[in-house]
Structures are given as structure tokens and as C-alpha cells.
């Protein structure tokens, strides 16, 4: 099993920042990983990998995930940028 990222990685790793933002937003809309995956057409494992910062979303995935969260892709990325300190 992969080690959880340390705190310094949270501030500097875009994949981890994206995953943390995605998890928070998914939880805010009240979805489990399974229901969110079903709504977006992705496998639950893929959503989990994104949330843990193990994978980066493709451009198509970014648009699909944003739509499922009721955001524009730019709004999702703005939240990631903020988490990274931009």
C-alpha cells in the first residue's frame, strides 16, 4: 500500500493538491467515491487514485469531473492553484 504524502508534498505537488480538492468537492456534493464514479462514468478505483494523487486527470477527465461537480474546469483548477499557493 502506498504511503500517505507528507505535509510538504501537499503544498508542492499538483497531483496531490488536485486529489485533495476533488475529494473535498465530492464530499460537499454528498457523493461517495462509488456514486461519483458512477455519475462521471469512471471506475471507483480511478477516482480513488485521483484523490490520493496517484494519477493525473486527462483533459477530458478534468472537464467531466468539473461538470459532475457543477463547476467550470477553470474553477476546479483555481481551487487547485489556491491549494498550491498560487
VMD Tcl script that builds the backbone (N, CA, C; Angstrom):
set m [mol new atoms 258]
animate dup $m
set s [atomselect $m all]
$s set {name element resname resid chain x y z} {
  {N N UNK 1 A 0.846 -1.178 0.000}
  {CA C UNK 1 A 0.000 0.000 0.000}
  {C C UNK 1 A 0.891 1.240 0.000}
  {N N UNK 2 A 0.490 2.245 -0.745}
  {CA C UNK 2 A 1.289 3.459 -0.878}
  {C C UNK 2 A 1.281 4.257 0.421}
  {N N UNK 3 A 2.396 4.914 0.685}
  {CA C UNK 3 A 2.494 5.776 1.865}
  {C C UNK 3 A 1.717 7.055 1.630}
  {N N UNK 4 A 1.078 7.568 2.671}
  {CA C UNK 4 A 0.409 8.860 2.503}
  {C C UNK 4 A 1.441 9.958 2.307}
  {N N UNK 5 A 1.127 10.963 1.510}
  {CA C UNK 5 A 2.081 12.048 1.270}
  {C C UNK 5 A 2.311 12.848 2.547}
  {N N UNK 6 A 3.546 13.344 2.704}
  {CA C UNK 6 A 3.799 14.184 3.874}
  {C C UNK 6 A 3.288 15.596 3.609}
  {N N UNK 7 A 3.234 16.394 4.661}
  {CA C UNK 7 A 2.634 17.730 4.559}
  {C C UNK 7 A 3.313 18.629 3.531}
  {N N UNK 8 A 4.633 18.544 3.400}
  {CA C UNK 8 A 5.323 19.416 2.448}
  {C C UNK 8 A 4.944 19.080 1.011}
  {N N UNK 9 A 4.618 17.823 0.741}
  {CA C UNK 9 A 4.194 17.448 -0.607}
  {C C UNK 9 A 2.837 18.054 -0.943}
  {N N UNK 10 A 1.978 18.251 0.064}
  {CA C UNK 10 A 0.656 18.829 -0.178}
  {C C UNK 10 A 0.771 20.215 -0.789}
  {N N UNK 11 A 1.796 20.950 -0.417}
  {CA C UNK 11 A 1.950 22.321 -0.877}
  {C C UNK 11 A 2.620 22.421 -2.239}
  {N N UNK 12 A 3.321 21.368 -2.658}
  {CA C UNK 12 A 4.115 21.498 -3.872}
  {C C UNK 12 A 3.754 20.527 -4.994}
  {N N UNK 13 A 2.899 19.569 -4.739}
  {CA C UNK 13 A 2.600 18.546 -5.732}
  {C C UNK 13 A 1.203 18.767 -6.309}
  {N N UNK 14 A 1.120 19.148 -7.581}
  {CA C UNK 14 A -0.187 19.411 -8.185}
  {C C UNK 14 A -1.126 18.204 -8.170}
  {N N UNK 15 A -0.582 16.991 -8.339}
  {CA C UNK 15 A -1.453 15.803 -8.324}
  {C C UNK 15 A -2.099 15.626 -6.957}
  {N N UNK 16 A -1.320 15.814 -5.912}
  {CA C UNK 16 A -1.863 15.667 -4.561}
  {C C UNK 16 A -2.860 16.776 -4.272}
  {N N UNK 17 A -2.525 17.999 -4.658}
  {CA C UNK 17 A -3.437 19.126 -4.449}
  {C C UNK 17 A -4.749 18.902 -5.199}
  {N N UNK 18 A -4.660 18.420 -6.428}
  {CA C UNK 18 A -5.871 18.139 -7.200}
  {C C UNK 18 A -6.716 17.098 -6.485}
  {N N UNK 19 A -6.079 16.050 -6.011}
  {CA C UNK 19 A -6.803 14.989 -5.328}
  {C C UNK 19 A -7.503 15.462 -4.069}
  {N N UNK 20 A -6.831 16.295 -3.296}
  {CA C UNK 20 A -7.439 16.817 -2.073}
  {C C UNK 20 A -8.641 17.704 -2.387}
  {N N UNK 21 A -8.502 18.527 -3.409}
  {CA C UNK 21 A -9.608 19.398 -3.827}
  {C C UNK 21 A -10.761 18.549 -4.351}
  {N N UNK 22 A -10.460 17.565 -5.169}
  {CA C UNK 22 A -11.502 16.700 -5.734}
  {C C UNK 22 A -12.263 15.996 -4.617}
  {N N UNK 23 A -11.544 15.429 -3.658}
  {CA C UNK 23 A -12.203 14.719 -2.546}
  {C C UNK 23 A -13.116 15.677 -1.763}
  {N N UNK 24 A -12.623 16.852 -1.459}
  {CA C UNK 24 A -13.417 17.817 -0.693}
  {C C UNK 24 A -14.693 18.192 -1.446}
  {N N UNK 25 A -14.560 18.478 -2.729}
  {CA C UNK 25 A -15.724 18.859 -3.530}
  {C C UNK 25 A -16.703 17.698 -3.673}
  {N N UNK 26 A -16.187 16.499 -3.879}
  {CA C UNK 26 A -17.050 15.313 -3.997}
  {C C UNK 26 A -17.853 15.133 -2.709}
  {N N UNK 27 A -17.176 15.277 -1.587}
  {CA C UNK 27 A -17.859 15.127 -0.302}
  {C C UNK 27 A -18.885 16.236 -0.088}
  {N N UNK 28 A -18.572 17.447 -0.557}
  {CA C UNK 28 A -19.509 18.569 -0.406}
  {C C UNK 28 A -20.804 18.347 -1.180}
  {N N UNK 29 A -20.708 17.669 -2.327}
  {CA C UNK 29 A -21.930 17.388 -3.086}
  {C C UNK 29 A -22.632 16.131 -2.571}
  {N N UNK 30 A -22.028 15.480 -1.571}
  {CA C UNK 30 A -22.675 14.347 -0.919}
  {C C UNK 30 A -22.512 13.012 -1.610}
  {N N UNK 31 A -21.516 12.908 -2.468}
  {CA C UNK 31 A -21.287 11.649 -3.180}
  {C C UNK 31 A -20.232 10.798 -2.485}
  {N N UNK 32 A -20.447 9.502 -2.502}
  {CA C UNK 32 A -19.384 8.566 -2.154}
  {C C UNK 32 A -18.491 8.440 -3.381}
  {N N UNK 33 A -17.335 7.833 -3.214}
  {CA C UNK 33 A -16.485 7.602 -4.390}
  {C C UNK 33 A -17.240 6.779 -5.420}
  {N N UNK 34 A -17.963 5.785 -4.951}
  {CA C UNK 34 A -18.686 4.892 -5.856}
  {C C UNK 34 A -19.769 5.629 -6.636}
  {N N UNK 35 A -20.579 6.435 -5.947}
  {CA C UNK 35 A -21.648 7.141 -6.654}
  {C C UNK 35 A -21.085 8.219 -7.581}
  {N N UNK 36 A -20.008 8.881 -7.145}
  {CA C UNK 36 A -19.381 9.889 -8.001}
  {C C UNK 36 A -18.798 9.227 -9.252}
  {N N UNK 37 A -18.136 8.111 -9.063}
  {CA C UNK 37 A -17.577 7.381 -10.209}
  {C C UNK 37 A -18.691 6.986 -11.175}
  {N N UNK 38 A -19.781 6.507 -10.643}
  {CA C UNK 38 A -20.901 6.098 -11.489}
  {C C UNK 38 A -21.447 7.294 -12.278}
  {N N UNK 39 A -21.598 8.429 -11.609}
  {CA C UNK 39 A -22.127 9.621 -12.287}
  {C C UNK 39 A -21.180 10.147 -13.366}
  {N N UNK 40 A -19.882 9.976 -13.159}
  {CA C UNK 40 A -18.917 10.508 -14.121}
  {C C UNK 40 A -18.530 9.506 -15.198}
  {N N UNK 41 A -18.878 8.250 -14.987}
  {CA C UNK 41 A -18.537 7.223 -15.966}
  {C C UNK 41 A -17.149 6.638 -15.781}
  {N N UNK 42 A -16.524 6.924 -14.641}
  {CA C UNK 42 A -15.196 6.379 -14.347}
  {C C UNK 42 A -15.314 5.276 -13.311}
  {N N UNK 43 A -14.300 4.467 -13.212}
  {CA C UNK 43 A -14.265 3.410 -12.219}
  {C C UNK 43 A -13.922 4.009 -10.863}
  {N N UNK 44 A -14.480 3.445 -9.802}
  {CA C UNK 44 A -14.218 3.928 -8.446}
  {C C UNK 44 A -12.731 3.926 -8.129}
  {N N UNK 45 A -12.003 2.933 -8.633}
  {CA C UNK 45 A -10.557 2.876 -8.392}
  {C C UNK 45 A -9.847 4.086 -8.992}
  {N N UNK 46 A -10.283 4.511 -10.168}
  {CA C UNK 46 A -9.674 5.671 -10.812}
  {C C UNK 46 A -9.930 6.932 -9.990}
  {N N UNK 47 A -11.159 7.098 -9.509}
  {CA C UNK 47 A -11.479 8.255 -8.670}
  {C C UNK 47 A -10.609 8.230 -7.418}
  {N N UNK 48 A -10.441 7.063 -6.817}
  {CA C UNK 48 A -9.583 6.939 -5.643}
  {C C UNK 48 A -8.138 7.287 -5.947}
  {N N UNK 49 A -7.648 6.850 -7.097}
  {CA C UNK 49 A -6.266 7.165 -7.491}
  {C C UNK 49 A -6.094 8.666 -7.698}
  {N N UNK 50 A -7.084 9.303 -8.281}
  {CA C UNK 50 A -7.030 10.763 -8.445}
  {C C UNK 50 A -7.006 11.447 -7.082}
  {N N UNK 51 A -7.872 11.012 -6.196}
  {CA C UNK 51 A -7.970 11.649 -4.881}
  {C C UNK 51 A -6.712 11.445 -4.040}
  {N N UNK 52 A -6.014 10.352 -4.241}
  {CA C UNK 52 A -4.776 10.106 -3.499}
  {C C UNK 52 A -3.562 10.727 -4.180}
  {N N UNK 53 A -3.750 11.338 -5.334}
  {CA C UNK 53 A -2.639 11.958 -6.044}
  {C C UNK 53 A -1.756 10.963 -6.758}
  {N N UNK 54 A -2.276 9.786 -7.021}
  {CA C UNK 54 A -1.509 8.753 -7.715}
  {C C UNK 54 A -1.604 8.901 -9.226}
  {N N UNK 55 A -2.645 9.546 -9.696}
  {CA C UNK 55 A -2.850 9.759 -11.135}
  {C C UNK 55 A -3.228 11.212 -11.370}
  {N N UNK 56 A -2.960 11.661 -12.585}
  {CA C UNK 56 A -3.394 12.983 -13.038}
  {C C UNK 56 A -4.551 12.796 -14.006}
  {N N UNK 57 A -5.537 13.674 -13.955}
  {CA C UNK 57 A -6.645 13.538 -14.897}
  {C C UNK 57 A -6.245 14.017 -16.292}
  {N N UNK 58 A -6.812 13.372 -17.285}
  {CA C UNK 58 A -6.638 13.861 -18.652}
  {C C UNK 58 A -7.483 15.122 -18.807}
  {N N UNK 59 A -7.314 15.806 -19.904}
  {CA C UNK 59 A -8.114 17.000 -20.169}
  {C C UNK 59 A -9.596 16.640 -20.224}
  {N N UNK 60 A -9.930 15.536 -20.891}
  {CA C UNK 60 A -11.327 15.097 -20.939}
  {C C UNK 60 A -11.858 14.789 -19.552}
  {N N UNK 61 A -11.052 14.113 -18.730}
  {CA C UNK 61 A -11.479 13.785 -17.373}
  {C C UNK 61 A -11.693 15.054 -16.555}
  {N N UNK 62 A -10.799 16.025 -16.711}
  {CA C UNK 62 A -10.939 17.291 -15.994}
  {C C UNK 62 A -12.289 17.941 -16.308}
  {N N UNK 63 A -12.667 17.957 -17.570}
  {CA C UNK 63 A -13.944 18.537 -17.965}
  {C C UNK 63 A -15.114 17.727 -17.414}
  {N N UNK 64 A -15.032 16.398 -17.493}
  {CA C UNK 64 A -16.112 15.544 -16.996}
  {C C UNK 64 A -16.280 15.653 -15.482}
  {N N UNK 65 A -15.177 15.653 -14.765}
  {CA C UNK 65 A -15.234 15.755 -13.308}
  {C C UNK 65 A -15.800 17.108 -12.891}
  {N N UNK 66 A -15.357 18.163 -13.561}
  {CA C UNK 66 A -15.843 19.509 -13.259}
  {C C UNK 66 A -17.347 19.600 -13.463}
  {N N UNK 67 A -17.809 19.064 -14.571}
  {CA C UNK 67 A -19.241 19.103 -14.876}
  {C C UNK 67 A -20.040 18.384 -13.799}
  {N N UNK 68 A -19.541 17.233 -13.353}
  {CA C UNK 68 A -20.240 16.470 -12.313}
  {C C UNK 68 A -20.277 17.222 -10.988}
  {N N UNK 69 A -19.312 18.107 -10.783}
  {CA C UNK 69 A -19.252 18.893 -9.552}
  {C C UNK 69 A -19.986 20.230 -9.679}
  {N N UNK 70 A -20.509 20.502 -10.871}
  {CA C UNK 70 A -21.228 21.754 -11.088}
  {C C UNK 70 A -20.314 22.949 -11.218}
  {N N UNK 71 A -19.087 22.707 -11.691}
  {CA C UNK 71 A -18.095 23.775 -11.846}
  {C C UNK 71 A -17.593 23.831 -13.280}
  {N N UNK 72 A -17.030 24.969 -13.630}
  {CA C UNK 72 A -16.271 25.045 -14.875}
  {C C UNK 72 A -14.892 24.463 -14.589}
  {N N UNK 73 A -14.224 23.883 -15.580}
  {CA C UNK 73 A -12.873 23.358 -15.345}
  {C C UNK 73 A -11.939 24.403 -14.757}
  {N N UNK 74 A -12.083 25.647 -15.210}
  {CA C UNK 74 A -11.222 26.708 -14.679}
  {C C UNK 74 A -11.463 26.931 -13.189}
  {N N UNK 75 A -12.697 26.762 -12.738}
  {CA C UNK 75 A -12.990 26.924 -11.319}
  {C C UNK 75 A -12.349 25.818 -10.487}
  {N N UNK 76 A -12.372 24.611 -11.017}
  {CA C UNK 76 A -11.725 23.494 -10.333}
  {C C UNK 76 A -10.220 23.738 -10.251}
  {N N UNK 77 A -9.638 24.159 -11.351}
  {CA C UNK 77 A -8.195 24.421 -11.359}
  {C C UNK 77 A -7.823 25.612 -10.481}
  {N N UNK 78 A -8.691 26.595 -10.378}
  {CA C UNK 78 A -8.432 27.728 -9.479}
  {C C UNK 78 A -8.306 27.246 -8.035}
  {N N UNK 79 A -9.137 26.299 -7.662}
  {CA C UNK 79 A -9.077 25.761 -6.297}
  {C C UNK 79 A -7.786 24.990 -6.067}
  {N N UNK 80 A -7.344 24.285 -7.104}
  {CA C UNK 80 A -6.074 23.566 -7.004}
  {C C UNK 80 A -4.924 24.567 -6.894}
  {N N UNK 81 A -4.966 25.606 -7.725}
  {CA C UNK 81 A -3.930 26.647 -7.660}
  {C C UNK 81 A -3.872 27.283 -6.278}
  {N N UNK 82 A -5.025 27.580 -5.716}
  {CA C UNK 82 A -5.075 28.185 -4.385}
  {C C UNK 82 A -4.430 27.242 -3.362}
  {N N UNK 83 A -4.744 25.971 -3.450}
  {CA C UNK 83 A -4.163 24.983 -2.526}
  {C C UNK 83 A -2.650 24.940 -2.665}
  {N N UNK 84 A -2.150 25.165 -3.893}
  {CA C UNK 84 A -0.716 25.148 -4.151}
  {C C UNK 84 A -0.056 26.478 -3.808}
  {N N UNK 85 A -0.849 27.491 -3.485}
  {CA C UNK 85 A -0.280 28.777 -3.096}
  {C C UNK 85 A -0.015 29.733 -4.230}
  {N N UNK 86 A -0.708 29.574 -5.343}
  {CA C UNK 86 A -0.538 30.494 -6.474}
  {C C UNK 86 A -1.397 31.714 -6.296}
}
mol reanalyze $m
mol bondsrecalc $m
mol representation Tube
mol addrep $m
